[in-house]
Amino acid sequence: MPNDLSDARLLIVDDEDINLRVLQRILQRGGAQNMTCLNDSRLVVENFVQIQPDIVLLDLNMPHFTGFEIMQLLKPLIAPESFVPILVLTADITSATKERALSEGATDFVTKPFDAVEVTLRIKNLLRTRFLNRHLEDRVQERTREIKETQLEILQRLSQAAEYRDDDTGQHTQRVGRMATALARALDLSEDCVKLIGRAAPLHDVGKIGIPDGILLKPGKLTGEEFDKMKEHTTIGASMLCDSRSELLQSAERIALSHHEKWSGAGYPHGLKEEEIPIEGRILAVVDVFDALTHERPYKSAWTIEDAVAEITRSSGTHFDPQIVEAFLTLPHAEFV
């Protein structure tokens, strides 16, 4: 954790140069090494964004922008979970001024003329609180990352558990995840959306856990009744993932439920068509079929990449979203087999 003044970034704002020089001398004696001093209030916001100060020392009565107005301008720039103390510099110690300053975001006050010991102690106390808060923020972020990593690992193991039931290598989910990521990026989706789809995609067939082996591993063609049972893996998977507050699980639920829907409306389980189908489901429909075609299954031999790409192209506008097929054709397909 940083050590008070010597490690702190200070932004000092006062239209009187003499006040700035006095504060500089006081704070240098206290160990401050990184100070930005401004006598023009119009430069405060720009400098605040650039240097990201640990504390702001702010005069109230200035031309152009008053200290009260500066505090209003700084509010949107300070994250709710962050603590950036604002130490008001003022000769006006009336209750009305203090109350207004506190309501605008001031943390503490120093009266003019400055007392060197008081100024230094007040700043050090505020910085200790600032640095402790920042340390706690870092710990929370670290713990949040650990929880997310654990969640991802559990979900990966869950998807593999389902996949091992009809894929001895367990690689189908990983290939689908990689290709879904590439296809989402080729569609110019936001990077956050790309990552979300890539992480959720391996859970598309998690509902296979609920399908009997006699149907899932049958080497021949399924009967109508068996196929109806197989279709249930979409709703089983969605029910396993539903009602979560996690964006990842919400996306995985949509994928599990909709990746067998067809652009024409002839898919299952709900016969959705065109853009009624979530974008994740439309992406997974292409990726899942390509991977299934290019790898051996109990009921079929593997197709060549060329034949699989040709089949997906033929199915554009019926099984698949034409825009997604167009993006799919730009991918280096051999990298995903």
C-alpha positions in Angstrom: 0.0 0.0 0.0 1.4 3.5 -0.9 3.0 5.7 1.8 1.0 8.9 2.2 2.4 12.1 0.8 5.6 10.7 -0.9 3.5 8.4 -3.1 0.5 10.6 -3.7 -0.5 12.6 -6.7 -1.8 16.0 -5.6 -3.9 18.5 -7.6 -3.8 21.9 -6.1 -6.1 24.7 -7.4 -6.1 28.3 -6.3 -6.2 31.5 -8.4 -3.7 33.2 -6.0 -0.1 32.2 -6.9 1.1 33.1 -3.4 -1.2 30.5 -2.0 0.1 27.9 -4.4 3.7 28.6 -3.5 3.0 28.5 0.2 1.2 25.1 -0.2 4.1 23.7 -2.3 6.7 24.6 0.3 4.6 23.1 3.1 3.9 19.9 1.3 7.4 19.5 0.0 8.7 19.7 3.6 6.1 17.0 4.4 7.5 14.7 1.7 5.2 15.4 -1.3 6.9 14.8 -4.7 4.1 14.8 -7.2 2.1 18.1 -7.2 0.2 19.7 -10.1 -0.6 23.4 -9.2 -3.2 25.3 -11.2 -4.2 29.0 -10.9 -6.8 28.7 -13.7 -9.9 26.8 -12.8 -10.7 26.2 -16.4 -7.8 23.6 -16.5 -9.0 21.5 -13.6 -11.1 18.9 -15.4 -8.5 18.3 -18.1 -5.7 17.8 -15.5 -7.9 15.7 -13.3 -8.5 13.2 -16.1 -4.9 13.2 -17.1 -3.1 12.8 -13.7 -5.9 10.9 -11.8 -5.0 12.6 -8.5 -5.2 11.0 -5.1 -6.4 14.2 -3.5 -7.6 17.6 -4.7 -6.9 20.8 -2.8 -9.5 23.3 -4.0 -10.1 27.0 -3.5 -13.7 28.1 -3.4 -13.7 31.7 -4.6 -12.1 31.8 -8.1 -12.8 33.4 -11.4 -14.2 31.4 -14.3 -15.3 28.4 -12.2 -15.8 28.5 -8.5 -14.8 25.6 -6.3 -18.5 24.7 -6.0 -18.8 24.5 -9.8 -15.5 22.5 -10.0 -16.9 19.9 -7.6 -20.0 19.5 -9.7 -17.8 19.0 -12.8 -15.7 16.4 -11.1 -18.5 14.3 -9.7 -19.1 12.3 -13.0 -15.4 11.6 -13.3 -15.1 9.8 -9.9 -16.3 6.2 -9.8 -18.9 5.5 -7.1 -16.7 2.9 -5.5 -13.6 5.2 -5.5 -12.7 7.7 -2.8 -10.9 10.8 -4.1 -10.9 13.3 -1.2 -11.4 17.0 -1.9 -9.9 19.4 0.7 -11.4 22.8 0.4 -9.2 25.8 0.9 -11.1 28.8 2.2 -11.1 31.9 4.4 -14.8 31.7 4.7 -15.6 29.4 7.7 -19.3 30.2 8.0 -21.7 27.3 8.5 -23.5 28.1 5.3 -20.3 27.8 3.2 -19.2 24.6 4.9 -22.7 23.0 4.5 -22.8 23.9 0.8 -19.2 22.6 0.2 -20.0 19.3 2.0 -23.2 18.9 -0.1 -21.2 19.4 -3.3 -18.7 16.8 -2.4 -16.0 18.3 -0.2 -14.4 15.9 2.3 -12.6 18.4 4.6 -11.6 22.0 5.1 -8.4 24.0 5.6 -8.7 27.7 6.5 -6.6 30.5 5.2 -4.0 31.6 6.2 -2.6 28.1 6.2 -1.1 26.4 9.3 1.6 24.1 8.0 1.1 21.4 10.6 -2.7 21.4 10.2 -2.5 21.3 6.4 0.0 18.4 6.4 -1.9 16.3 9.0 -5.3 16.8 7.3 -3.9 15.7 3.9 -2.1 12.7 5.4 -5.2 11.6 7.1 -7.3 11.8 3.9 -4.6 10.0 1.9 -4.5 7.2 4.4 -8.2 6.7 4.0 -7.8 7.0 0.2 -5.0 4.4 0.0 -6.8 2.0 2.4 -9.9 2.3 0.2 -7.9 1.7 -2.9 -6.3 -1.3 -1.3 -9.7 -2.7 -0.4 -10.9 -2.1 -4.0 -7.9 -4.0 -5.3 -8.7 -6.9 -2.9 -12.3 -6.9 -4.0 -11.4 -6.9 -7.7 -8.9 -9.7 -7.1 -11.5 -11.8 -5.3 -14.0 -11.0 -8.1 -11.6 -12.3 -10.7 -11.0 -15.4 -8.7 -14.8 -16.1 -8.5 -15.2 -15.5 -12.2 -12.3 -17.9 -13.0 -13.8 -20.5 -10.7 -17.2 -20.0 -12.3 -15.6 -20.4 -15.8 -13.8 -23.6 -14.7 -17.0 -25.1 -13.3 -18.9 -24.3 -16.5 -16.1 -25.8 -18.6 -16.2 -29.0 -16.6 -20.0 -29.1 -16.8 -19.9 -28.8 -20.6 -17.2 -31.4 -20.9 -19.2 -33.8 -18.6 -22.1 -33.5 -21.1 -19.8 -33.8 -24.1 -18.0 -37.0 -22.9 -21.3 -38.8 -23.2 -21.1 -38.9 -27.0 -17.6 -37.6 -27.7 -14.7 -39.6 -26.3 -12.3 -36.8 -26.7 -14.4 -34.1 -25.2 -13.0 -31.6 -27.8 -16.3 -30.7 -29.5 -17.1 -28.0 -26.9 -13.7 -26.4 -27.2 -13.8 -26.3 -31.0 -17.3 -24.8 -30.9 -16.2 -22.2 -28.4 -13.2 -21.1 -30.5 -15.2 -21.0 -33.7 -18.1 -19.2 -32.1 -15.6 -16.5 -30.8 -14.1 -16.1 -34.3 -17.5 -15.9 -36.0 -18.9 -13.4 -33.5 -15.8 -11.2 -34.1 -16.3 -11.5 -37.9 -19.8 -10.2 -37.4 -18.3 -7.0 -35.8 -20.0 -7.6 -32.5 -18.6 -5.8 -29.5 -15.6 -7.4 -27.9 -17.5 -8.0 -24.6 -20.2 -9.8 -26.6 -17.6 -11.8 -28.5 -16.0 -13.0 -25.2 -19.4 -13.8 -23.7 -20.5 -15.9 -26.7 -17.1 -17.7 -26.8 -17.4 -18.6 -23.1 -21.1 -19.6 -23.2 -20.9 -21.6 -26.5 -19.4 -24.8 -24.9 -22.6 -25.2 -22.9 -24.8 -25.5 -25.9 -25.3 -29.2 -25.5 -25.3 -29.4 -21.7 -28.8 -30.7 -21.8 -27.5 -34.0 -23.2 -26.9 -35.0 -19.7 -30.7 -35.7 -19.5 -30.8 -37.9 -22.7 -30.7 -41.7 -22.4 -27.6 -43.4 -23.7 -29.7 -45.7 -26.0 -30.8 -42.6 -27.9 -27.6 -40.4 -27.6 -25.2 -43.2 -28.6 -27.5 -45.0 -31.2 -25.4 -45.8 -34.3 -28.3 -45.8 -36.6 -31.1 -43.3 -37.5 -33.4 -42.3 -34.7 -37.1 -43.1 -34.8 -39.6 -40.3 -34.7 -40.2 -40.9 -31.0 -36.4 -41.1 -30.3 -35.8 -37.9 -32.2 -38.5 -36.1 -30.2 -36.7 -37.2 -27.0 -33.4 -36.0 -28.4 -34.9 -32.6 -29.0 -35.5 -32.2 -25.3 -31.8 -31.6 -24.7 -32.4 -27.9 -25.7 -35.1 -27.4 -23.0 -33.2 -29.5 -20.5 -30.1 -27.4 -21.0 -32.0 -24.2 -20.7 -33.7 -25.3 -17.5 -30.4 -26.1 -16.0 -29.0 -22.7 -16.8 -32.1 -20.5 -16.2 -32.9 -17.8 -13.6 -29.3 -16.8 -13.2 -28.1 -13.2 -12.6 -24.9 -14.0 -14.4 -24.7 -12.6 -18.0 -22.6 -15.6 -18.9 -25.3 -18.1 -17.8 -28.1 -16.0 -19.4 -26.2 -16.2 -22.7 -25.6 -19.9 -22.2 -29.3 -20.4 -21.5 -30.3 -18.7 -24.8 -27.7 -20.7 -26.7 -28.8 -24.1 -25.2 -32.4 -23.3 -26.0 -32.1 -21.9 -29.5 -29.1 -23.4 -31.3 -31.4 -25.9 -33.2 -33.8 -23.2 -34.3 -33.7 -22.5 -38.1 -33.9 -19.2 -40.0 -37.0 -20.6 -41.9 -38.8 -21.4 -38.7 -38.6 -25.1 -39.2 -36.3 -25.8 -36.2 -36.9 -26.7 -32.6 -38.0 -26.4 -29.8 -40.1 -23.4 -30.4 -40.1 -22.9 -34.2 -38.6 -19.4 -34.0 -37.6 -17.8 -37.3 -35.2 -15.2 -38.5 -34.3 -12.6 -35.9 -36.7 -14.1 -33.4 -33.8 -16.4 -32.8 -31.2 -14.9 -30.5 -28.0 -13.9 -32.2 -26.1 -16.4 -30.0 -28.3 -19.2 -31.2 -27.9 -18.2 -34.9 -24.1 -18.2 -34.5 -24.1 -21.6 -32.7 -26.4 -23.1 -35.4 -23.7 -22.6 -38.0 -20.7 -23.5 -35.8 -22.4 -26.6 -34.3 -23.4 -28.0 -37.7 -19.9 -27.4 -39.2 -18.2 -29.2 -36.4 -20.7 -32.1 -36.5 -20.2 -32.5 -40.2 -16.4 -32.4 -40.1 -16.1 -35.0 -37.3 -17.1 -38.6 -37.0 -20.2 -39.4 -35.0 -21.8 -42.8 -34.1 -24.2 -42.5 -37.0 -21.9 -40.9 -39.7 -18.4 -40.5 -41.1 -16.6 -37.1 -41.1 -17.1 -34.9 -44.1 -14.4 -32.9 -45.8 -14.1 -29.2 -44.9 -15.1 -28.3 -48.5 -18.2 -30.4 -48.4 -19.2 -29.1 -45.0 -18.7 -25.4 -46.1 -20.7 -26.2 -49.3 -23.6 -27.6 -47.2 -23.7 -24.6 -44.9 -23.7 -22.3 -48.0 -26.6 -24.2 -49.5 -28.5 -23.9 -46.3 -28.2 -20.1 -46.1 -31.6 -18.5 -45.9 -33.3 -21.8 -44.8 -31.4 -23.3 -41.9 -29.0 -20.4 -41.3 -29.0 -16.6 -41.1 -27.6 -15.5 -44.5 -25.5 -12.7 -42.8 -23.9 -15.2 -40.4 -23.1 -17.6 -43.3 -21.5 -14.7 -45.1 -19.3 -14.0 -42.1 -18.6 -17.8 -41.7 -17.3 -18.0 -45.3 -14.5 -15.5 -44.3 -13.1 -17.7 -41.6 -10.1 -20.0 -41.9 -12.1 -23.2 -41.5 -9.2 -25.6 -41.3 -8.1 -23.9 -38.0 -11.3 -25.1 -36.3 -11.3 -28.8 -37.3 
